[in-house]
Amino acid sequence: MTRFTAELGERDGLDRALTTTRSIRRRLAYGEPVDRELISDCLQLAVHAPNGGNRQEWRFVVADDPAVIEQIAGYYRTASEAYLAAKPPRDPSMAAAARLLASRLHEVPVLVVGCLKGRLAPEASARELSSFYGSIYPALWSFMLAAGRRRLGTTLTTVQLAYERELADVLGIPYETTTQVAMVAVGHLLGDGVSPAPRRPVDEVLSWNCWQEPATAPRPAPS
C-alpha cells in the first residue's frame, strides 16, 4: 500500500464518520451496559478539541448508575413532553423518535453531561455566549465521533436543561458556579452500519463573500 493510498483510505474513513455520526434513538441497545473504559477512551480523545483560550474549563459528569439515570429520566420525560407539545416537529417520524428516547431514557446505559465552569449573566452579549458555549461543543462532537468508531450510538440533547437546577442536585453539580450545556445518551449500536442523514444540498446554505438567500427547495425526506 502506498502512502497516498493509505492517506486516501484515512480520509474516506473520516468522511464516513463525519456523515454517519447522527442521532441514534431507535437503534440503541437499551439496557445493555457499556464498559467505562470505552467512555473514558472517547473522552480522552474529546478533550483534544479546540476551546476558547485553551482554558479547558469543561467538565464531564458520566452517569451509569441505573438509580441516578432513573432520576434524570424523570425530569427528561417531563421536559420532553412539554417541548414537543410547544414545538412539535414537522416530521412525525422525528416526533416518534424523540418520544421513544424520552420513554426509554431510564434504560440508556450511559449519560454524559457536558458542563462548563462558570455561569453567564442574563445580559451576556452574543460574543460572550458564543465564546462560552463554543468552548465545549467541539469536544462533545469529538466524543460522539469517537463513540461511533467504537460502535456506540449517541444522541445529544438539551431538552433536560428546563430542569438544570434539579439535575444539578441529582448529580452533585455546583449550580451557581457550573453550567450544564448538553447531555449525550450513549449505548451500543444495534444492526449493521449507519447511513448518512438526509441533508439539504450545500448550495442551499452557502454564500460567497456576502449573504444570499438560496432558491427555495423542498427539504429532503427523512430516512
N, C-alpha and C positions, 0 to 999 in steps of 0.2 A: 504494500500500500504506500503510495507516495504521500508526501506531506500535504500536497494540495488536496488529494482525495480525503485524507483524514480531516483536514480543516473543513472541507465541504460537508462531510458527514456530521461534524460537530455543529456546523451552522444549521443544517437541516434538523438536527435534534433539538436545538434551541428554538428554531422557528416553530417546530411542532409543539414544544412545551408552551410557548407563548400563545399559541392559537387554541390549545385544548385545556388550558387551566381555566376552568369555568365553574360556576356554582353547581355543586353536586348535592342534590337533596334526595331524589328518588333512588339513587344507586349507592347510597351509604349503607354500610353493613351495620345497621343499628344493633346495639347490644354486644358487638364483638370488640373485645379490648384491643387497644393499641399500645405497643410497648413504649415506655417512657424514653428509651434510647432513640427511637425514631423521631419523637418530638424534639428531643434535645439536639439531634443531628440537624434537623431542619432549622431550628432556631440559631444554631451555631452559624449556619450559612446566612440566615436572615440578618444577623447583626452586622454583616459587612455592607449593608445597604447604605446609600448616601443619606445624610441627615444634616440639619442645619448646624453649621459651625463645628461639625463632628463632636457635638456635645454628648451624644448618645444618652439622652435623657429618657429613653424608652424603658419600660418595664413590662414583663410578660408574666401574667398570672395564669397558670395552667390548672384547670380543674379536671381531675379524672376520678374523683370520689363520687360514686353514684348519689350519695346523700346531698352533696354540695350541688351537683348538676341538677338534681330534682328541684332544689330551691330556685336556682337560676331559671329553670324551665317554667316554673310557675309564673314568674314575672314576665318571661318572654311570651308565653301564650297570651297573657292579658294585653301586653303591648302590641303584639302582632294582630290580634283581633281588632283592636281599636284602629290600628294603622290601615288595615285592609278595608275596614268599614269607611274610613275617611278618604282613602285614596286607592280604590280598587284598581288592579292592573287591567289594562285594556285586553290583554290576552288571558282567557280563562285558564289555560294550562299553567301560566305563571302563578296565578292566584292559587290554583290547586297545589302546586309545588310548595309555595310559601306556607300554606295551611298544613301540608304534610310535615314539614320541618317543625312547625310550631307544635303539632300534636305529638311528635315523637322526639322532641329535643331531650327529654329526660332519658332517652335511650342512646343518645350520642355518647360515644366513649370518652371523647376529649373536647374540651372547650378552651381555646386560647384567648385570653383577654389582653388586648394590647393597650397599654397605658402610657401616659407622658407625665413626667414630673412637672408640676405647676398647674395653674388654672387661670385662664384668661378672664379679664374683666368683661362684663357685658357689653361695654362700648368699644371693644377691641377693633382695630382697623382691619381692613382687608389684608394689608401686608402682614399684620400680626397673626391673623387667622391662618393665612396661607403658610407662613413660616412654621407655625406651631404644629398644625395637623399634618403638614407636608413632611414633618420630620419623623413620622412613623409609618405612613402608608407604603413607602417603598420597601420597608422591612417586612410588613405584613404580606405584600405581594411576593417578595422573595421567599417567605415562608411557604406560601401556597404553591409556588413553583417547585420548591424542593420537595414538598409533600407529594405533589403529583408524580414526580420522578420515582417516588417510593411506593407508588400505587395506593396513595391515600387520597380520598376525596375531601374537598374543603368547600365551605360556604362562608363568606364574610358577611356579617350583618351588623346593623347599628340600631335596629328597632328597640332592642332591650334598654337603650340609653334613656328611654322615658322613665326608667326606674334606676337611674345611675346611683343615687344615694342608697337605695335599698340593697342593690347589688354590692356596693362598697362594703356595707355591713356584713353581707354574706361572706365576702372574700377577704375581709380584713384590710381593704384598701383605704388609706387615709384620704377621705373625700376632699377635705379642704386644700390639700397640697398635691393631689394627684388626679389627673383626668383620665377616665376611661374613654377610649377613642373608638374601638371596634372589637368585635368578637368573631373568632373563626371556629366554626364547628368542624371537627375532624373525625374521619372514620375510614376504615378500609373500603376500597372501591370494589363494587360488585361488577361482574361482567368483564368483557374484553375491550380495552381502549376507550377513549373519549373522542368524539368528533368535535370539530370546531363549532362554536355557536354561530347562529345567523347574525350577521352584522351588515350595516349599510356599507355600500362601496365608499372607499376613502375619498373619492372625488366629491361626494355629497357633504363632507365635513371638512374639506381642505380649502384654504385660501392662500394665495401667494401675495405677499407684500401689503395687502390691505384686506379688510373684511369684505366678504362677498356672500350673498345669500345664494345657496345652491338651488338648482331646479328641484321642485317638489317631486318626490318619487315615493311610491308605496314602500312601506317597511317590509323587509323580508319576513317570511313566515317563520315562527319559532320551530325548532326541532322537537 
